[in-house]
Amino acid sequence: MVDAKTLLIILVLVALVVLIVVAIMLLKKLFVTVDELNKVLEEVEVVTDIAAKRSKDIDGIVDDVSSSVSEISGAIKGNQSTIGAVMGFAKSVASLKGVYDKNKKED
């Protein structure tokens, strides 16, 4: 008959063998996961490089548009007195027309 001590040692050895098998299976899955992760990281690197290049292109375009808007704004500010004079003249013409129409209605 097998005593309790021997049975306990056999159970511990069986558990140790099962634990080693499970650890080997987990390591195998871990290696597969690491390989897939490396592939994903390579793809991310390519996409990041493309995004960085496009970002530099867009930055240049934004700079060009910004300078163009600044130049247009400066031109408008520089011609503000001219634009104001034209608007004042237009208002005067509109006022004269209003007075003329009012006089015409009264007659």
C-alpha positions as CSV (number, residue, x, y, z in Angstrom):
1,M,0.0,0.0,0.0
2,V,1.1,3.6,-0.8
3,D,1.6,5.8,2.2
4,A,0.4,9.5,2.2
5,K,3.9,10.9,1.9
6,T,4.6,9.0,-1.3
7,L,1.2,10.0,-2.7
8,L,1.8,13.6,-1.9
9,I,5.2,13.5,-3.7
10,I,3.7,11.9,-6.7
11,L,0.9,14.6,-6.8
12,V,3.5,17.4,-6.6
13,L,5.6,15.8,-9.4
14,V,2.5,15.5,-11.6
15,A,1.5,19.1,-10.9
16,L,5.1,20.2,-11.7
17,V,5.0,18.4,-15.0
18,V,1.6,20.0,-15.8
19,L,2.9,23.4,-14.9
20,I,6.0,22.9,-17.1
21,V,3.7,21.9,-20.0
22,V,1.4,24.9,-19.5
23,A,4.5,27.2,-19.3
24,I,5.9,25.9,-22.6
25,M,2.5,26.4,-24.3
26,L,2.3,29.9,-23.0
27,L,5.8,30.7,-24.2
28,K,5.0,29.4,-27.6
29,K,1.9,31.7,-27.8
30,L,4.0,34.5,-26.5
31,F,6.6,34.1,-29.3
32,V,3.7,34.1,-31.9
33,T,2.3,37.3,-30.3
34,V,5.7,39.0,-30.3
35,D,6.2,38.2,-34.0
36,E,2.7,39.7,-34.8
37,L,3.5,42.7,-32.7
38,N,6.7,43.3,-34.6
39,K,4.8,43.2,-37.9
40,V,2.3,45.7,-36.6
41,L,5.1,48.0,-35.3
42,E,6.8,47.9,-38.8
43,E,3.5,48.9,-40.4
44,V,3.0,51.7,-37.8
45,E,6.5,53.0,-38.6
46,V,5.7,53.2,-42.3
47,V,2.4,55.0,-41.6
48,T,4.2,57.4,-39.2
49,D,6.8,58.2,-41.8
50,I,4.2,59.0,-44.4
51,A,2.2,61.1,-41.9
52,A,5.3,63.0,-41.0
53,K,6.1,63.8,-44.6
54,R,2.5,64.9,-45.3
55,S,2.5,67.0,-42.2
56,K,5.6,68.9,-43.4
57,D,3.9,69.4,-46.8
58,I,0.7,70.7,-45.1
59,D,2.8,72.9,-42.8
60,G,4.4,74.6,-45.8
61,I,0.9,75.1,-47.4
62,V,-0.4,76.6,-44.2
63,D,2.5,79.0,-44.1
64,D,1.9,80.1,-47.7
65,V,-1.8,80.6,-47.1
66,S,-1.1,82.5,-43.9
67,S,1.3,84.9,-45.6
68,S,-1.1,85.4,-48.4
69,V,-3.9,86.2,-46.0
70,S,-1.6,88.6,-44.2
71,E,-0.7,90.3,-47.4
72,I,-4.3,90.7,-48.4
73,S,-5.2,92.0,-45.0
74,G,-2.4,94.5,-45.1
75,A,-3.5,95.6,-48.6
76,I,-7.1,96.1,-47.3
77,K,-5.9,98.0,-44.3
78,G,-3.7,100.2,-46.5
79,N,-6.6,100.9,-48.8
80,Q,-9.0,101.4,-45.9
81,S,-9.2,105.2,-46.5
82,T,-9.9,104.6,-50.2
83,I,-12.5,102.1,-49.4
84,G,-14.0,104.4,-46.7
85,A,-14.2,107.3,-49.3
86,V,-15.9,105.1,-51.8
87,M,-18.4,103.9,-49.2
88,G,-19.0,107.5,-48.1
89,F,-19.6,108.5,-51.7
90,A,-22.0,105.6,-52.1
91,K,-23.9,106.6,-48.9
92,S,-24.1,110.2,-50.2
93,V,-25.5,109.1,-53.5
94,A,-28.1,106.9,-51.7
95,S,-29.0,109.9,-49.5
96,L,-29.4,112.1,-52.5
97,K,-31.6,109.5,-54.2
98,G,-33.7,109.2,-51.0
99,V,-34.2,113.0,-50.9
100,Y,-35.1,113.1,-54.6
101,D,-37.6,110.2,-54.2
102,K,-39.2,111.9,-51.2
103,N,-39.5,115.2,-53.2
104,K,-41.0,113.4,-56.1
105,K,-43.6,111.7,-53.9
106,E,-44.6,115.1,-52.3
107,D,-45.3,116.6,-55.8
